Amino acid sequence: MIPQERIAELTDLLHYYNHQYYQNSTSEVDDFTFDKLLTELTELEIQYPEYRQPDSPTARVGGTISKEFATVYHRFPMLSLGNTYSEEDLIEFDKRVQKGLNGQAYEYICELKFDGVALSLTYENGVFVQGATRGDGVRGDDITNNIRTIRTVPLRVKGVGRGRTQNVTPGPDLQSPTPMPPALFEVRGEGFLPLAEFERINKEREDIGEPLLANPRNAASGTFKQQDSSAVAKRRLDCYVYSFLADETAPGAFQTHEESLIAMHQWGFNVSQSWQKCVDIQAVMQYIDQWEQKRFDLPLGTDGIVIKVNRYDQQRELGYTAKSPRWAIAYKYKAMAASTVLKGIRYQVGRTGAVTPVALLKPVLLAGTTVKRASLHNANEIERLGVMLHDTVFVEKGGEIIPKITGVDLTKRTDKSEPIVYPTTCPVCDTPLIRREGERGVAQANFYCPNERGCPPQRQARFEHFIQRRAMNIESLGEGKIELLIDRGLVETPADLYKLTYDDLLGIEKVFLDRNAGPEETGKKRIVSFREKTVENILTAIEKSKAQSFANVLFALGIRYVGNTTAEKLADYFGSMDAVMAASQEALLAVPDTGPRIAESVVEWFADDYNRAIVEQLRDAGLQFFGEKKVVEREGDTLEGKTFLYTGTFANFTREELENRIEANGGRVLSGISKKLNYLIVGENAGPSKVEKARKLNVPLIGEDEFMAMLVV
């Protein structure tokens, strides 16, 4: 088959599989087969870029880097909604609608008000062509490449076949043939970071010593504004679509909002099936009551309900105020909070040694769940709140996910309240705690246990980090099994996992007290034991982990501040473990998105003989210490024998593209500035230290235009 036909065939096939998976919850092929087809398409598009289709599924993985976002003027203003916390205000809203429609019959569509980022998606001839943020309502940022990474956003839509949908109150004829979309239309929705993904990201950030993300909404907003779409793709953003906009005179224009929701779902858009048609304001009130607790079962945060008049002609008749439509309003739920008694504090020690206070509470019902623990963050937060043991405290769910103490009910403070004395030594190993120096020499808020190798929870957490899915992916080992291996002296470091034998493991077991049990659960036990099948699964998983990529191995080492993404960039840039180990701080700073804190941490980690010994044991075990070297297609030899380094950002190249062009024309990219360097390419926001050192060594400084001129024969 000729390349053009194969690219078209693979594009259609992958779109079909994506639609089946994300809209119909059907996996027609396994992940391996899907990834193999996607890899084939990617390679064909690289070889024959002229045949790449504008809605190619390869856009899902990102890779485009924007220097800045272009401004998009919205065809239809993105207005905000009037909102209320009062049912009385909803009654008044209904009266205004009734008066504005002069006694016409009308009905409402109720939808959940999702807590995310408002997005506008434009389609031409069924193909996604532009995505933008709300901005000021008149103009927003063009974030098309970032939105393309959302797998539930269709890159192509067409009206064929029969749709299927499920709804609280089904509309008429949901199984009717899907209508054809107009040539030009826009859908609007809420981009969001799913709660499970938010928790995963925060767990990794905590694991590598990074500050936690505040809440899913802010995390989603920050992610959509990232300039590297491949980084956006790794965040696994999602989007619920809730509005359809097109020329009202277009053929087949919808008569009601309900019709548009059904059609968008049939076209493959991710329409939340929580909406409902309500015949009057009393039905609206029932919907509000119904979802007050149910909303906590959804994959994202919500803060209210949106009520819209269903018929579009009636919406036009009601019109708009200067800021919002008269045919819609948002009802907001009151913040979910509760008060309870602070019974105690447990100090937890993480992998990086950070000591975190966790409040132990008298159980209280909050946002649909029973809360027994809450975050107190650090010693500074305890001091700011002025909280004492046995106080009655106010508890909320930050972003409706993580319970946190927000205040103290001083009216209920009694003589039993006791000041909280933050420990000066590690609660586990009794080592004196320290505060590390942060930016500009200011002490960080967290206290740390510096006993990295001897502190049991730090040792335990390093193993848990090593075996996790994004590292060595040793599935059959878990928290309890690792704890048993350490307790029996079978493993000292993660490298020891590769020395375990069947005889070492078979038959060992232990009864543990549950370290996560609350004060009312003391004595709670769990049993961990190794039977034949368990041992076989563990040894198989350990052996299988040797195939994990070099980037995974680098991440698994647990170097402070080196997360999964940073490990991938280091692996890609240096290509081997030996090169990373030998890299200077200056060389590490040349890696995209690697700052001084990361560079210093990497150098310090590999300078430690103990750590280097672990690396050598992992090498002997057969782990991957080399990355896959990218094959660069040769363009010419105009840079033959010349060496380059760059600093700053560039208008026409990403850093990776710049390196590829240098190598494709015979040049070499060095890892640091030395007398061997022929040219330093200087872009915007160039690093002053690199420029200064190049000048001292008389290394020529060239701009982007001068570099491009060198490529011309």
Secondary structure, DSSP 8 states (H G I E B T S, - for coil): --HHHHHHHHHHHHHHHHHHHHHH---SS-HHHHHHHHHHHHHHHHH-GGG--TT-GGGGG---B-SS--EEE-SS------EES-HHHHHHHHHHHHHHTTT----EEEEEEESSEEEEEEEETTEEEEEEE-TTSSEEEB-HHHHTT-TTS-SB----SB-----SS--TTTTSB-----SEEEEEEEEE--HHHHHHHHHHHHHTT----S-HHHHHHHHHT-SBHHHHHTT--EEEEEEEE--TTSTT--SBHHHHHHHHHHHT----TT-EEESSHHHHHHHHHHHHHHGGGSSS-EEEEEEEESBHHHHHHH-B-SSSBTTEEEEE----EEEEEEEEEEEEE-TT-EEEEEEEEEEEEETTEEEEEEE--SHHHHHHHT--BT-EEEEEEETTTEEEEEEE-GGG--TT-B-----SB-TTT--B-B--B-GGG-B-SSEE---TTT-HHHHHHHHHHHHSTTTT--TT--HHHHHHHHHTTS-SSGGGGGG--HHHHTT-EEEEE-TT--GGGTT-EEEEE--HHHHHHHHHHHHHGGGS-HHHHHHHT--TT--HHHHHHHHHHH-BHHHHHH--HHHHHTSTT--HHHHHHHHHHHH-HHHHHHHHHHHHHT---B----------STTTT-EEEEESB-SS--HHHHHHHHHHTT-EE-SS-STT--EEEE-BT--HHHHHHHHHTT--EE-HHHHHHHT--
